[in-house]
């Protein structure tokens, strides 16, 4: 599934208007209520917790895939399961952790991002990332469902066991789904 850049930008704008949470960094360790770390996968590769996929795309870093435990919790914050999978996130000054600007420090503040048809630039994390280079947030409601663009930001998104969350760094006019 591919999403045109204009639709992605529109959705990012809508996410930004849903509200901003305080703080810009998700710590590497989650709260104590649900357990963190890998959950046992059931036969056939299904996850007893929440599946996490972090795809760095053109940033050329290893993709993170993990099954993050949820313990007895009915819902868990997306930011917590992403952190439990080993990914630290940084939001923007203007939108906090609702808009992801960096994952594990990428793209770095001094890293030049090149997109065909655009001037090279660096990401400052001050406001909304460039329309042609940003972290897209995806969810998959169940193991047999298609990936969907998240309707809210990482800071407020709540997930249930059996769901999946994905972050994909994308450049250009189409946004790939996690792991594609």
N, C-alpha and C positions, 0 to 999 in steps of 0.2 A: 504494500500500500504506500503510495507517495502522496504528499500534500503540497500543493503549490505554495510558494514563498509568501504570496499575498495573504492567503488564508492563514498561514502559520503566524505571520506578523499580526493579523487581526486578532487571532486567539491569544497571542502573547500580550497584546494591549488589553484585552479583556481580563486576563489573569492579573495584570498589574492593577487594574481598577477594583479587584475583589478585596483588596486590603493588604496591608503590609504588616508582617510580623516583626517584632523587634529583633535585632541582632542579624549578623550576616554570615555567621559560620556555624555549621552543624558539627558538633564534636564527634570524635571517632567512637565514643562509647555511648550507648543508649541508656535510658532510664532503667531503674531496677524492676519495674512492674513486669513487663514481658521480658522473657529471657532474650539475650542477643546471641549472635553467632549463627553457625550453621544448624539448621533443623534437619532431622532425619528425613530423607526422601523415601517415599513409598515406592513399592515395585513399579516399574514402568517409567521411572524418572519424575514422578509428580512430587511436589514439595508440600510438606506438612505445615509450612509457615508461608512466607511471602517470597516469591522469586524476585531476584534483583538482577538487572542487566545494566551495566554502564559501558557504553560503546564510545570510545574516544574518536572514532572515525579518522579524519585526516590528521588528527593530532598525534597519530602513531604511538599510542600507548596500548598496553595489553587490555583487552576487554575484561571486565569484572563480571563474573556470573556467580551467584550464590543463592542459597535457600536460607533466608533469615528466619530464625525461630520467633514465634509470637507468644509462646507460653500459653496461658489460659485466656489471654486477652481476646475480646471479640473484635476489636479494631486496634490498630497501631499506627502511629504517625509514619508517613512515608520517609520523612527525614531520619527517623530512628532506624528503619530497616536498611536504608542506603548506608548509613554510618556503620551499622553492624556488618555490612558486607565489605567494609574496608574502604569506603569512599568518603572523604571529607568534602563538604560543599561550602562554597562562599556565595552569598547573595550579592545584591547591589546596594549601594548607599541609599538610593531613592526608594527601592522596593523591598529591601530586606531579603529574607529567605524565601519570599514568594517567587522570585526570579533567580534561577541559578546562573551565576556568572563563571565560576570555576569549579572543577572537580579535581581533587588531588593536585591543586595548584595549576591546573591546565584550563585554558591557555594562560601561561604565565604573564605577568604584567609587562615583561620585556620581550615577549614572544610575538614575532610578526605573523599576522594572519593574512594569507593571500587567498583571494577569491577571484576566479575568472570574471573579468569585466568590472572589477572594483579596485580602487587604490589599496595597497597594503596598509594595514593598520594594527594597533595593539589595543587590547581590551582593558579599559580603565575601571570597569565595574561601578561606574558612577550612576548610570541609569539603565534604560532598556538596551540590551546588546544589539549589535547591528543585525538588520533583517537577514543578511546573507551569511551570518556566522554566529550561532548561538547554541545553547544546550536546550534540546527539546525534551519535554517530560511526557512520558507515555504511561498508560496503564492497560492491563489486560484483566478484565473482570473474572475470567476463569481460564483454566488450562486449555480449553478447546475454543476460546473466543479469539477474535482478532485484536491486535493492538489498537488502542484508541488514544487520541491526543488528550492529555489530562485537562479537565475543566477547571482546575484550581492549581495553585502553586504548591511547591514542595513543602513549604512551611505550614500549610493547613490541610493538605491531602491526608486522609485517613484510609487505611487499607484493611482488608479482612484476610484471614488465612485462606490460601488457595488462589489469591490474586497475584499479579505480577506488576512490578514497577520498573520502568526503564528510563535512563537518561542517554541521549544520543547527541554528540556534538556534530552539528551539520553545517556545511557551507554550500552556497549555491542556491538554486531555486527549488529543490526538492528535499524533503525531509525523510530519510530512511527510518524504518521501524527498528527497534532494538534487535541486534543480532543479524540484521539483513545484509 
